[in-house]
C-alpha cells in the first residue's frame, strides 16, 4: 500500500523490517520502486534478491523491465529480457513485451519494436500496441501509427486512447521525413 501510494521511505522501512522476506514482498518492493521511477534502486534491490532472496518469477521481471523502460535503459532492458528467458526459463508474457516495445519506442527504434512484436511468441495485446502507438506519435511516424492504431481498434473498437493518440499524431505538423519500412509486400 505504501509503495503504491508513493510513500517509498515507509515502504522501504517496512520491507527492511521483514525478517523472512518471501517472493511477494520482494516483488511488491521491486514493482513499487519501478513504477515511481527509481530504476537504480529497483535494480539494486533485484540484485540483492538474486543474492539473498527467492528465485525471481514473471512478475519480478515485469518490475525490472518497467524500471528499465521508465529510465530509458535499452541495453539493460534487453539484457534482463534475455536473462529472463535464457537463465531463469520464464515464459514471455504480454506485460514483458509491452515493456520492451516501450523501451525501443522511447529510443526511436520503431521498426525494431514492430519486428519485436511480429516475432514475439505472445499475441500482442492493446497495451503492447499502445506502447508502439505512443512512440509513433512522439517520433512523428504517422504511417506506422495508422497501422498500429488499426490493430488496437481491431482488438478494442471502443479504445478511446487509440483515437486520442491517432488524432494527436495526425494533427501535429509533419516532422519532415520519419519513414517506416514495414517489410510487408
C-alpha positions as a LaTeX table, in Angstrom:
\begin{tabular}{lrrr}
\hline
Residue & $x$ (\AA) & $y$ (\AA) & $z$ (\AA) \\
\hline
Unk1 & 0.00 & 0.00 & 0.00 \\
Unk2 & 2.75 & 2.46 & 0.92 \\
Unk3 & 4.70 & 1.77 & $-2.27$ \\
Unk4 & 1.60 & 2.12 & $-4.40$ \\
Unk5 & 0.79 & 5.46 & $-2.78$ \\
Unk6 & 4.32 & 6.76 & $-3.37$ \\
Unk7 & 5.41 & 6.62 & 0.27 \\
Unk8 & 8.61 & 4.82 & $-0.67$ \\
Unk9 & 10.53 & 5.59 & 2.54 \\
Unk10 & 7.79 & 3.99 & 4.60 \\
Unk11 & 7.54 & 1.05 & 2.19 \\
Unk12 & 11.33 & 0.51 & 2.28 \\
Unk13 & 11.31 & 0.71 & 6.07 \\
Unk14 & 8.59 & $-1.92$ & 6.34 \\
Unk15 & 10.29 & $-4.09$ & 3.74 \\
Unk16 & 13.60 & $-3.90$ & 5.61 \\
Unk17 & 11.85 & $-4.88$ & 8.86 \\
Unk18 & 10.57 & $-8.15$ & 7.38 \\
Unk19 & 12.80 & $-10.89$ & 8.78 \\
Unk20 & 11.89 & $-13.64$ & 6.32 \\
Unk21 & 11.02 & $-11.97$ & 3.02 \\
Unk22 & 9.02 & $-14.03$ & 0.53 \\
Unk23 & 8.65 & $-13.62$ & $-3.23$ \\
Unk24 & 5.56 & $-11.44$ & $-2.81$ \\
Unk25 & 7.34 & $-8.93$ & $-0.56$ \\
Unk26 & 10.32 & $-8.73$ & $-2.94$ \\
Unk27 & 8.05 & $-8.29$ & $-5.97$ \\
Unk28 & 5.95 & $-5.60$ & $-4.29$ \\
Unk29 & 9.04 & $-3.58$ & $-3.39$ \\
Unk30 & 10.66 & $-4.03$ & $-6.83$ \\
Unk31 & 7.45 & $-3.00$ & $-8.58$ \\
Unk32 & 6.91 & $-0.07$ & $-6.20$ \\
Unk33 & 10.36 & 1.31 & $-6.96$ \\
Unk34 & 9.89 & 0.72 & $-10.69$ \\
Unk35 & 6.56 & 2.49 & $-11.05$ \\
Unk36 & 7.89 & 5.52 & $-9.20$ \\
Unk37 & 10.91 & 5.90 & $-11.49$ \\
Unk38 & 13.50 & 4.63 & $-9.03$ \\
Unk39 & 15.27 & 2.44 & $-11.59$ \\
Unk40 & 18.68 & 2.33 & $-9.92$ \\
Unk41 & 17.17 & 1.39 & $-6.57$ \\
Unk42 & 14.92 & $-1.17$ & $-8.22$ \\
Unk43 & 17.78 & $-2.92$ & $-10.00$ \\
Unk44 & 19.91 & $-2.77$ & $-6.85$ \\
Unk45 & 17.11 & $-4.46$ & $-4.92$ \\
Unk46 & 16.74 & $-7.04$ & $-7.69$ \\
Unk47 & 20.46 & $-7.85$ & $-7.42$ \\
Unk48 & 20.06 & $-8.25$ & $-3.67$ \\
Unk49 & 17.08 & $-10.54$ & $-4.26$ \\
Unk50 & 19.16 & $-12.72$ & $-6.58$ \\
Unk51 & 21.80 & $-12.99$ & $-3.85$ \\
Unk52 & 19.64 & $-13.30$ & $-0.71$ \\
Unk53 & 16.07 & $-13.92$ & $-1.76$ \\
Unk54 & 13.89 & $-16.34$ & $-3.64$ \\
Unk55 & 14.18 & $-17.10$ & $-7.33$ \\
Unk56 & 12.53 & $-14.36$ & $-9.45$ \\
Unk57 & 9.32 & $-15.05$ & $-11.31$ \\
Unk58 & 7.44 & $-13.48$ & $-14.21$ \\
Unk59 & 6.13 & $-10.60$ & $-12.08$ \\
Unk60 & 9.63 & $-9.83$ & $-10.80$ \\
Unk61 & 10.74 & $-9.25$ & $-14.37$ \\
Unk62 & 7.74 & $-7.05$ & $-15.12$ \\
Unk63 & 9.08 & $-4.78$ & $-12.38$ \\
Unk64 & 12.68 & $-4.94$ & $-13.60$ \\
Unk65 & 11.71 & $-4.29$ & $-17.23$ \\
Unk66 & 9.36 & $-1.48$ & $-16.16$ \\
Unk67 & 12.22 & 0.16 & $-14.28$ \\
Unk68 & 14.42 & $-0.05$ & $-17.37$ \\
Unk69 & 11.58 & 1.37 & $-19.50$ \\
Unk70 & 10.97 & 4.29 & $-17.12$ \\
Unk71 & 14.69 & 5.10 & $-17.14$ \\
Unk72 & 15.14 & 4.58 & $-20.89$ \\
Unk73 & 17.82 & 1.93 & $-20.30$ \\
Unk74 & 17.52 & $-0.02$ & $-23.55$ \\
Unk75 & 20.73 & $-2.05$ & $-23.25$ \\
Unk76 & 19.97 & $-3.14$ & $-19.69$ \\
Unk77 & 16.35 & $-3.92$ & $-20.56$ \\
Unk78 & 17.43 & $-6.17$ & $-23.42$ \\
Unk79 & 19.92 & $-7.93$ & $-21.14$ \\
Unk80 & 17.31 & $-8.56$ & $-18.44$ \\
Unk81 & 14.77 & $-9.74$ & $-21.01$ \\
Unk82 & 17.33 & $-12.20$ & $-22.38$ \\
Unk83 & 18.24 & $-13.44$ & $-18.86$ \\
Unk84 & 14.56 & $-13.82$ & $-18.00$ \\
Unk85 & 14.08 & $-16.43$ & $-20.71$ \\
Unk86 & 17.56 & $-17.92$ & $-21.08$ \\
Unk87 & 18.76 & $-18.06$ & $-17.46$ \\
Unk88 & 15.51 & $-18.28$ & $-15.47$ \\
Unk89 & 13.36 & $-20.08$ & $-18.03$ \\
Unk90 & 10.49 & $-17.67$ & $-17.58$ \\
Unk91 & 7.98 & $-17.62$ & $-20.44$ \\
Unk92 & 7.44 & $-14.29$ & $-22.15$ \\
Unk93 & 4.12 & $-12.63$ & $-21.33$ \\
Unk94 & 2.36 & $-9.65$ & $-22.86$ \\
Unk95 & 3.49 & $-7.41$ & $-19.98$ \\
Unk96 & 7.14 & $-8.15$ & $-20.76$ \\
Unk97 & 6.57 & $-7.42$ & $-24.45$ \\
Unk98 & 4.88 & $-4.14$ & $-23.65$ \\
Unk99 & 7.88 & $-3.03$ & $-21.57$ \\
Unk100 & 10.30 & $-3.96$ & $-24.35$ \\
Unk101 & 8.26 & $-2.16$ & $-27.01$ \\
Unk102 & 8.10 & 0.89 & $-24.73$ \\
Unk103 & 11.89 & 0.80 & $-24.36$ \\
Unk104 & 12.54 & 0.50 & $-28.09$ \\
Unk105 & 9.94 & 3.12 & $-28.88$ \\
Unk106 & 11.50 & 5.62 & $-26.49$ \\
Unk107 & 14.82 & 5.13 & $-28.28$ \\
Unk108 & 13.14 & 5.79 & $-31.64$ \\
Unk109 & 13.65 & 2.19 & $-32.77$ \\
Unk110 & 10.16 & 1.90 & $-34.22$ \\
Unk111 & 10.97 & $-0.71$ & $-36.86$ \\
Unk112 & 12.81 & $-2.82$ & $-34.28$ \\
Unk113 & 9.84 & $-2.52$ & $-31.90$ \\
Unk114 & 7.44 & $-3.54$ & $-34.66$ \\
Unk115 & 9.62 & $-6.53$ & $-35.58$ \\
Unk116 & 9.80 & $-7.47$ & $-31.91$ \\
Unk117 & 6.01 & $-7.58$ & $-31.80$ \\
Unk118 & 5.81 & $-9.59$ & $-35.02$ \\
Unk119 & 8.36 & $-12.14$ & $-33.82$ \\
Unk120 & 7.05 & $-12.39$ & $-30.27$ \\
Unk121 & 5.74 & $-15.77$ & $-29.13$ \\
Unk122 & 2.92 & $-13.87$ & $-27.40$ \\
Unk123 & $-0.09$ & $-12.43$ & $-29.18$ \\
Unk124 & 0.23 & $-8.64$ & $-28.80$ \\
Unk125 & $-2.39$ & $-7.01$ & $-26.62$ \\
Unk126 & $-3.74$ & $-3.46$ & $-26.55$ \\
Unk127 & $-1.02$ & $-2.33$ & $-24.11$ \\
Unk128 & 1.77 & $-3.62$ & $-26.35$ \\
Unk129 & 0.34 & $-1.98$ & $-29.46$ \\
Unk130 & $-0.38$ & 1.13 & $-27.38$ \\
Unk131 & 3.28 & 1.43 & $-26.38$ \\
Unk132 & 4.21 & 1.41 & $-30.07$ \\
Unk133 & 1.45 & 3.87 & $-30.99$ \\
Unk134 & 2.67 & 6.28 & $-28.33$ \\
Unk135 & 6.21 & 6.06 & $-29.75$ \\
Unk136 & 4.86 & 6.65 & $-33.26$ \\
Unk137 & 3.18 & 9.83 & $-32.03$ \\
Unk138 & 6.31 & 11.04 & $-30.24$ \\
Unk139 & 8.57 & 10.33 & $-33.20$ \\
Unk140 & 6.14 & 11.52 & $-35.88$ \\
Unk141 & 5.74 & 8.22 & $-37.70$ \\
Unk142 & 2.17 & 8.51 & $-38.95$ \\
Unk143 & 2.30 & 5.62 & $-41.43$ \\
Unk144 & 3.22 & 3.05 & $-38.79$ \\
Unk145 & 0.98 & 4.82 & $-36.26$ \\
Unk146 & $-2.03$ & 4.37 & $-38.53$ \\
Unk147 & $-1.27$ & 0.65 & $-38.91$ \\
Unk148 & $-0.80$ & 0.24 & $-35.14$ \\
Unk149 & $-3.95$ & 2.23 & $-34.36$ \\
Unk150 & $-5.92$ & $-0.10$ & $-36.62$ \\
Unk151 & $-4.55$ & $-3.13$ & $-34.69$ \\
Unk152 & $-5.62$ & $-1.58$ & $-31.39$ \\
Unk153 & $-9.10$ & $-0.80$ & $-32.68$ \\
Unk154 & $-9.46$ & $-4.36$ & $-34.02$ \\
Unk155 & $-8.78$ & $-5.63$ & $-30.50$ \\
Unk156 & $-10.90$ & $-2.99$ & $-28.75$ \\
Unk157 & $-13.09$ & $-0.82$ & $-31.00$ \\
Unk158 & $-14.02$ & 1.46 & $-28.11$ \\
Unk159 & $-10.45$ & 2.13 & $-27.01$ \\
Unk160 & $-10.59$ & 5.90 & $-26.60$ \\
Unk161 & $-6.83$ & 6.20 & $-26.05$ \\
Unk162 & $-6.12$ & 4.97 & $-29.57$ \\
Unk163 & $-8.43$ & 7.61 & $-31.03$ \\
Unk164 & $-6.78$ & 10.33 & $-28.95$ \\
Unk165 & $-3.25$ & 9.23 & $-29.91$ \\
Unk166 & $-4.15$ & 8.99 & $-33.61$ \\
Unk167 & $-5.87$ & 12.36 & $-33.55$ \\
Unk168 & $-2.89$ & 13.96 & $-31.86$ \\
Unk169 & $-0.46$ & 12.36 & $-34.28$ \\
Unk170 & $-2.34$ & 13.45 & $-37.39$ \\
Unk171 & $-2.97$ & 16.96 & $-36.03$ \\
Unk172 & 0.77 & 17.52 & $-35.45$ \\
Unk173 & 2.81 & 19.25 & $-38.14$ \\
Unk174 & 4.71 & 16.89 & $-40.44$ \\
Unk175 & 8.12 & 16.18 & $-38.93$ \\
Unk176 & 9.89 & 16.02 & $-42.26$ \\
Unk177 & 10.97 & 12.54 & $-43.08$ \\
Unk178 & 10.23 & 9.90 & $-40.46$ \\
Unk179 & 9.83 & 6.83 & $-42.60$ \\
Unk180 & 8.98 & 3.31 & $-41.67$ \\
Unk181 & 9.75 & 0.21 & $-43.64$ \\
Unk182 & 7.17 & $-2.44$ & $-42.87$ \\
Unk183 & 8.66 & $-5.32$ & $-44.78$ \\
Unk184 & 5.15 & $-6.16$ & $-45.98$ \\
Unk185 & 4.55 & $-6.86$ & $-49.65$ \\
\hline
\end{tabular}
